Amino acid sequence: MCLGGSQIISIRDSCKALLHNCSIYKMKVAAAKTIERIEREFHRRAFGDERARVNALPAAERGAYLARLRRRAVSGAGGISAR
């Protein structure tokens, strides 16, 4: 089964919530930071720096950013000029 970027992010967010309730929190924090670093490196290699940065945003900020991008694309104000 292949997971999309948003599914990976939601799984990570769910895992973070579970880690906060864990009795061995300090060990889990180190593991979570390592997983986040590996995810960032993967996203950077797979999608580029900008998409990796967006994928690391909290869900609400990521949604707002993507909505702005869609509005700009529809309005034609994407910043690319045709010559």
Residue pairs with C-beta under 8 A, 6 or more apart in sequence:
3 11
5 43
5 47
5 51
5 55
8 39
8 55
9 55
9 59
9 62
10 59
12 35
12 36
12 39
13 59
15 32
15 35
16 32
19 25
19 28
19 29
19 32
22 28
36 56
39 55
40 52
40 56
43 51
43 52
43 55
43 56
44 52
47 55
54 62
54 65
54 66
55 62
57 65
72 78
72 79
